[in-house]
Amino acid sequence: MYNPGMSTPDRLIEATQELLWERGYVGTSPKAIQQRAGAGQGSMYHHFNGKPELALAAITRTAEEMRRTAGLLLDGPGSAYERIAAYLLRERDVLRGCPLGRLTMDPDVIADDELRAPVDATFDWLRARITAIVQEGVEAGEFTPGTDPGPVAAAVVATVQGGYVLARASGRSVAFDHAVEGLLSLLAARTRQT
């Protein structure tokens, strides 16, 4: 399952990332982490003080990966609309949901300021990055004057997260696709027609 050259701490973190996504915090037991990572109890506690520290490392890594993936698309080539569209249309495992978004529904993560911090910071980063892109589009004359970048960015993030929820509820990815298509239609209507 893991690269043979992967260090034990990396295997433990990756196993925890996967289990948090699948089962949530409570359902991610130290034993399940050890089994998934192929690591013993002594090894786990040699590298991490316990489940909370390991969960924080896993959530932080998931947040970093999400920023990296989104950043490649949002900072890529194209107009503001094209970069936002690339982010919205990127390939996702829609029925699994967002690995960070799912943590917002986990009461143990939300109740713990330290575990919640990387989740909140990543969504703040995403909204800020999309806000800046929309602002670029307004300043370049791509979006109609009066377009307020902050609410547009919030709508982009909410559409993705809500699309995951709708898709999971229906068991079909088409619900996500329709949410994205609808938002892209609304954004296209705000672009200046040439």
C-alpha positions in Angstrom: 0.0 0.0 0.0 2.8 2.4 0.9 6.0 3.2 -0.9 8.7 0.9 0.6 11.0 3.9 1.1 8.4 5.8 3.1 9.4 6.5 6.7 7.3 5.2 9.6 6.1 8.7 10.6 5.0 9.3 7.0 3.2 6.0 6.9 1.5 6.8 10.2 0.4 10.3 9.0 -0.8 9.0 5.7 -2.8 6.2 7.4 -4.3 8.7 9.7 -5.2 11.0 6.9 -7.1 8.1 5.1 -8.8 7.0 8.3 -9.9 10.5 9.3 -11.4 10.9 5.8 -13.2 7.5 6.0 -14.2 7.3 9.6 -13.8 10.6 11.4 -11.8 11.3 14.5 -13.6 8.9 16.9 -13.6 6.1 14.4 -9.9 6.4 13.9 -8.4 4.3 16.7 -4.7 4.0 17.3 -4.9 0.3 16.6 -6.5 1.0 13.2 -3.8 3.6 12.4 -1.1 1.1 13.3 -2.7 -1.7 11.2 -3.1 0.5 8.2 0.4 1.9 8.5 2.0 -1.4 9.2 3.6 0.0 12.3 3.7 -1.2 15.9 2.4 0.5 18.9 5.9 1.3 20.2 6.8 2.8 16.9 3.7 5.0 16.8 4.3 6.3 20.3 8.0 6.8 19.6 7.2 9.3 16.8 4.0 10.8 18.3 2.8 11.6 21.8 -0.6 10.1 21.0 -3.6 10.2 18.7 -4.3 14.0 19.0 -0.7 14.8 17.9 -0.9 12.3 15.1 -4.3 13.6 14.0 -3.0 17.2 14.0 -0.1 16.1 11.8 -2.5 14.3 9.4 -5.0 17.2 9.3 -2.1 19.7 8.7 -0.8 17.5 5.8 -4.2 17.2 4.3 -4.6 21.0 4.5 -1.2 21.5 2.8 -2.1 19.0 0.0 -5.4 20.8 -0.6 -3.7 24.2 -0.8 -1.1 22.8 -3.2 -3.7 21.2 -5.5 -6.0 24.2 -5.5 -3.0 26.6 -5.9 -1.8 24.8 -9.0 -5.1 25.5 -10.7 -5.8 29.0 -9.3 -2.3 30.2 -10.0 -2.2 28.6 -13.4 -2.6 30.2 -16.8 -5.8 31.8 -18.1 -8.3 34.5 -17.3 -9.8 34.8 -13.8 -12.9 32.9 -15.0 -10.8 30.2 -16.6 -8.7 29.7 -13.4 -11.8 29.5 -11.2 -13.5 27.1 -13.7 -10.3 24.9 -13.7 -10.6 24.7 -9.9 -14.3 23.9 -10.0 -14.0 21.3 -12.8 -10.9 19.5 -11.6 -11.2 15.8 -11.1 -12.4 14.8 -7.7 -13.6 11.7 -5.9 -16.9 13.4 -5.3 -18.7 10.6 -3.5 -15.9 10.4 -0.9 -16.3 14.1 -0.2 -13.7 16.7 0.7 -11.2 15.4 3.2 -11.2 18.7 5.0 -14.8 19.6 4.6 -15.8 16.3 6.1 -13.8 17.2 9.2 -16.1 20.2 9.8 -18.9 17.7 10.5 -16.8 15.9 13.1 -17.7 17.2 16.5 -14.4 16.1 18.1 -12.4 18.1 15.5 -14.6 21.2 15.7 -14.5 21.1 19.5 -10.7 21.1 19.5 -9.2 24.5 18.6 -5.9 23.0 17.6 -7.4 20.3 15.3 -9.8 22.8 13.8 -7.2 25.5 13.1 -5.6 24.0 9.9 -9.1 23.3 8.5 -10.3 26.9 9.1 -7.0 28.4 7.9 -7.2 26.4 4.7 -10.7 27.5 3.9 -9.7 31.1 4.8 -6.8 30.8 2.4 -9.0 29.4 -0.4 -11.6 32.2 0.0 -8.8 34.8 0.0 -7.1 33.3 -3.1 -10.3 33.2 -5.0 -11.3 36.7 -3.8 -8.0 38.0 -5.2 -8.6 36.2 -8.6 -12.1 37.7 -8.9 -10.6 41.1 -8.0 -8.0 40.7 -10.8 -10.9 39.9 -13.2 -12.8 43.0 -12.1 -9.7 45.2 -12.5 -9.0 43.7 -15.9 -12.5 44.4 -17.1 -13.3 40.7 -17.3 -16.1 40.8 -14.7 -18.7 43.4 -14.8 -18.1 46.5 -12.6 -19.7 46.1 -9.2 -18.8 42.4 -8.9 -18.0 42.0 -5.2 -15.1 39.5 -5.0 -15.6 38.3 -1.4 -19.1 37.0 -1.8 -18.2 35.4 -5.2 -15.3 33.6 -3.5 -17.5 32.4 -0.7 -20.0 31.1 -3.2 -17.3 29.2 -5.1 -16.2 27.5 -1.9 -19.7 26.9 -0.7 -20.7 25.4 -4.1 -17.8 22.9 -3.9 -18.5 21.9 -0.3 -22.3 21.8 -0.8 -21.9 19.9 -4.0 -20.0 17.2 -2.1 -22.8 17.0 0.4 -25.5 16.8 -2.3 -23.6 14.1 -4.2 -23.0 12.0 -1.1 -26.7 12.3 0.0 -27.9 11.1 -3.4 -25.1 8.6 -4.0 -24.5 10.2 -7.4 -21.8 12.6 -8.6 -24.3 14.4 -10.9 -25.5 16.5 -8.0 -22.0 17.9 -7.6 -21.7 18.4 -11.4 -25.0 20.3 -11.5 -23.9 22.7 -8.7 -20.7 23.5 -10.5 -22.4 24.0 -13.8 -24.9 26.3 -12.2 -22.2 28.4 -10.6 -20.2 28.6 -13.8 -23.3 29.8 -15.6 -23.8 32.6 -13.0 -20.1 33.5 -13.2 -20.2 33.6 -17.0 -23.1 36.0 -16.8 -20.9 38.4 -14.8 -18.2 38.4 -17.5 -18.2 41.2 -20.0 -19.6 40.2 -23.3 -17.3 41.3 -26.1 
